[in-house]
Amino acid sequence: MGVQMVSSGSVERNLRHHARVVQSTIEYACDQATLQNIPYGVRFFNKAYVFFQYNNQQWQAVISDDINFSRELTDGSIFSLEIDGQFVVLHDDEIEIPHIMCDTSGQMTAFELIVSDATERHRYQLKTTDFWQLEGQWLDETQGE
């Protein structure tokens, strides 16, 4: 019989990594929205996210060899999302309408995304500070940096 031991340092590192990847991908997508004059968006699921772009009057998943526009969290981390102060229930069904959007001016939907471990003891928050900027911070006692 074996027991898997995971230090809180590695959990914190994973959560921070997930949040930073999401942040940099959202920032990149917003830049692309302004450069290409095409709205971009992201839809979150409990343990995954997918980016979309608005083409031909419909949202289509973004596929690129240069950057990973979709990702599944396989380490037990989970997402929770609030948009304009309202909690969003994240379903795992294949809905293709984004929660968060970047319009062609680069403005994005106001949101708070929390990446947490399965126990929700360790939580890292990513949120908009205005229509163009994102900020990350710890929401628990670990303050892991």
C-alpha positions in Angstrom: 0.0 0.0 0.0 1.3 3.4 -0.9 0.4 6.9 0.1 1.0 9.8 -2.2 2.6 12.7 -0.4 2.2 16.2 -1.9 3.8 19.1 -0.2 1.8 22.3 -0.1 4.7 24.0 -1.9 4.1 21.9 -5.0 0.3 22.5 -4.8 0.9 26.2 -4.6 3.3 26.1 -7.4 0.8 24.3 -9.6 -2.0 26.7 -8.8 0.1 29.7 -9.5 1.3 28.1 -12.8 -2.2 27.4 -13.9 -3.3 30.9 -13.1 -0.3 32.5 -14.9 -0.9 30.4 -18.0 -4.6 31.4 -18.1 -3.6 35.0 -17.6 -1.0 35.1 -20.3 -3.3 33.3 -22.7 -6.2 35.7 -22.0 -3.8 38.7 -22.5 -2.5 37.2 -25.8 -6.1 36.5 -27.0 -7.1 40.1 -26.2 -4.1 41.3 -28.1 -5.1 39.1 -31.1 -8.7 40.4 -30.8 -7.4 44.0 -31.4 -4.8 43.0 -34.1 -7.2 40.7 -36.1 -10.3 42.8 -35.4 -12.0 39.5 -34.2 -13.6 39.0 -30.8 -12.0 36.3 -28.7 -13.4 34.5 -25.7 -12.8 31.7 -23.2 -15.1 29.2 -21.6 -14.3 27.5 -18.4 -15.2 24.1 -17.2 -14.6 22.6 -13.7 -11.1 21.4 -14.8 -10.5 22.8 -18.2 -10.8 25.8 -20.5 -11.2 26.5 -24.2 -10.6 29.7 -26.2 -12.9 30.8 -29.0 -13.0 33.4 -31.7 -16.0 34.9 -33.4 -16.0 34.1 -37.1 -18.8 34.0 -39.6 -21.5 34.9 -37.0 -20.5 32.0 -34.7 -18.0 31.2 -31.9 -15.4 28.7 -33.1 -12.7 27.0 -31.0 -9.2 28.4 -31.6 -6.7 25.9 -32.9 -3.1 27.0 -33.1 0.3 25.3 -33.3 1.9 28.4 -31.7 0.0 28.5 -28.4 -2.2 26.1 -26.4 -5.7 27.6 -26.5 -7.3 24.8 -24.5 -6.1 22.9 -21.5 -7.3 20.3 -19.0 -6.1 20.4 -15.4 -5.0 16.8 -14.6 -3.5 17.5 -11.1 -6.8 17.8 -9.2 -6.9 21.6 -9.5 -10.4 23.2 -10.2 -11.7 26.5 -11.4 -14.5 28.6 -10.0 -15.7 31.8 -11.8 -17.6 35.0 -11.0 -18.7 37.4 -13.7 -19.8 40.9 -12.6 -20.1 39.6 -9.1 -22.3 36.6 -10.0 -21.1 33.1 -9.3 -21.1 31.0 -12.6 -21.9 27.3 -12.4 -19.3 25.6 -14.5 -20.7 22.6 -16.4 -18.6 20.0 -18.3 -20.9 19.9 -21.3 -19.8 21.0 -24.7 -21.3 24.5 -24.9 -19.5 26.7 -27.3 -20.3 30.1 -25.9 -17.5 31.9 -24.0 -17.9 33.2 -20.4 -15.3 35.8 -20.8 -14.8 37.9 -24.0 -12.3 40.3 -25.4 -13.7 42.7 -27.9 -11.9 44.2 -30.8 -10.8 47.2 -28.6 -9.1 44.8 -26.2 -11.6 45.3 -23.4 -12.5 42.1 -21.5 -15.4 41.0 -19.4 -15.0 41.8 -15.7 -14.4 38.5 -13.9 -12.8 36.7 -10.9 -11.4 33.3 -11.6 -10.2 31.1 -8.7 -7.9 28.2 -9.2 -7.9 25.9 -6.2 -6.8 22.5 -5.1 -9.5 19.8 -4.5 -9.8 20.7 -0.8 -10.1 24.4 -1.7 -7.6 25.2 1.1 -5.2 26.7 -1.4 -6.7 29.3 -3.7 -5.2 31.6 -6.2 -7.4 34.4 -7.7 -7.1 36.0 -11.1 -9.3 39.0 -11.6 -9.7 42.1 -13.8 -8.5 45.3 -12.3 -10.0 47.3 -15.2 -11.2 46.5 -18.7 -7.7 45.7 -19.9 -5.7 44.3 -17.0 -5.5 41.2 -14.9 -4.0 40.7 -11.5 -3.3 37.6 -9.5 -3.2 37.0 -5.7 -3.4 34.3 -3.0 -6.6 34.1 -1.1 -5.5 31.9 1.8 -3.0 31.8 4.6 -0.2 30.3 2.5 0.6 33.5 0.5 2.9 31.2 -1.5 5.5 32.9 -3.6 
